[in-house]
């Protein structure tokens, strides 16, 4: 898997998984009409990396075919030197470690190119595969909150990893 800029050529694949209700169940985004998705991909293809306080997306693509299989979101929180991340993987690519590999690469990329001190992610407790991916890359649950998401009560976990913990976890998994 590779992380790369989203492109207009990704529109068909992007729309396919973004309109899949199962894939989008725990996501903060909503499916977009074709014209909006086109504008979004064009914007992301040229967006500055790590704009403070603004979400931007990168594509998750197959290393061999460059075909889009998902995307990751990043928002650098200027007020507390954290980066918040999220990830989406197309249903046909799930269960093969794609999310874990993408999140691991994203955390490394963030720590390599920014001065943030921690990366955080929020998951719905019912999204067990996402939680497993975050745990595999060394993230730990820092907080659990009862909240409302899309009009339904839910429990959310806030996951975190510090720069030092990411470095230590990478050293342990590289052996």
N, C-alpha and C positions, 0 to 999 in steps of 0.2 A: 504494500500500500504506500501511496505517496500523498502528501498534502500539497495542494496546488491552488492557484487562483481559480475561481469559478469562471466559466466562459459561456458565451451565448450558445455554443455548440452543445452545452450540457442541458439545454432546456427540456428536451424530451425526457431524459432520465430524472432530472430534478423534479419536474412536474409529476412524474410517475410515483416517486416515493413521497413527495410532499402532499399528494392527494390520497394516499393510502391511510385510511382512518386508524388502522392498527398501529402503523408507524408513528402517526401524529398524536396518539392518545395522550401521552405525557409531555408533549412538547409545548413550548411557549409560543410557537408560531402557528399561523392558520394557513390553510391552502390559499394560493393566490390565483386570480384569473391569469390567463396566458399573457396579456399585455403587461400586467404588474410584474409577473415573474421575469419576463424579458427585461424590463427596466432594472429589476433587482440584480439580475446576472450581469448586465452591462455595468451597473454601478460597482458591484463587487469585483469585477475584473480589473478595475482601475483604482479601487479604494486604497487610501493610505493604510499601511499596516499599523496596528495598535493606536488608533486615534483615541485619546483619553475620553472616557465616558460614553463611547459609542460602540455598539456591537458591529462586528464585521465577520464575514463568513469566508472560509476556505473550503475547497472541495476535497473529499477523500476519493482517490482514484486508484484503480488497479495499476500496479507498477508495470505490468506487462502490456496492458491494452490502453491505458490512460482513460478507461471508461469510468464515469462518475458512479460511485456506489454510496455516497453520503456526503455529509458536510459537517464541519465543526464551526462553532461560534466562539468568539473571543470578545470580551469587554474589559479593558483596563480601567480599574476604579482609581482615578487619580487621587481621591481623598484618603485612601488607606493603603496604597501600594499593593493592591491585590489584583489579580486577573480572574475574572469569572469565565468559565467555559461551559459549553454544551455540545452535544454531538447527536447526529442522526445518521442511522445506517438503514439503507434500503432493506426491505424484508428478505429478499433473496440472498443478501450478503450477511445476514445475521447468523450468529452461532458459529462463526469461523474465526473469531478473534479480531475482526476488522475494527470494531469499536475500541478494543483494548489497544491495538497497535496505533490507531489514529490518536487516541488520547495520550499515550506515551510519547509519541512524536510531537504532539502539540505542546505538552508540558516542557519537553526539552527545548523546543523552538522558542517558547515564551521566555524561559529562563536564560537562553542564549542571547536573545535580542532585546531584552528589557531589563529594568532594574527592579521589577516587582519582587516582593519577598515571599509571596504565597500565591498558589492557584487554588480556586474554590470551584465547586460544582454543586448544584442543587438537584436532587432526584426525588421523585415521588416514591414513597415506600413500596408501592406496588410494582415499580419498574425494577424488578430484581436483576435482570441482565445488565442494566446500566450500572447498578450498584456493584455488581461483581467485576465489571470492567474497571471501575474506579478503584476498587480494592486491589486488583491485580497490579495496578501501576503504582501502588504505595499510598494512595489517598486514604484518609481515615475520616470517619464520621465525627464532626466537631459539635454538631448541634442537631436536634430533632425538634420540629415545630408542627403543631396542628394548625392548619390553615384552610383556606378555600381556594380551589383551583377550578376554573371553568364552572363555577356555581356549585361545586361538590366539595364537601369536607374531605380533607386528605391529610396525610402525614408526610412531611418533607424532611429529607436528610440533607444537611449541608456537609459536604466533604471538603477536605483541605489537604494540601501538601506544601511544605515549606521548601525553599530552595535547597537547604541542607539535606532534608529528608529525601528529596528527589534525587540528589546526587548520591546519597548513601544507598537508596533503593536501586538505582541504576548500576552501581558498583556490585551489589549483591546479585543482580539478575544477569550481569554480563559474564559471570564465571562459567 
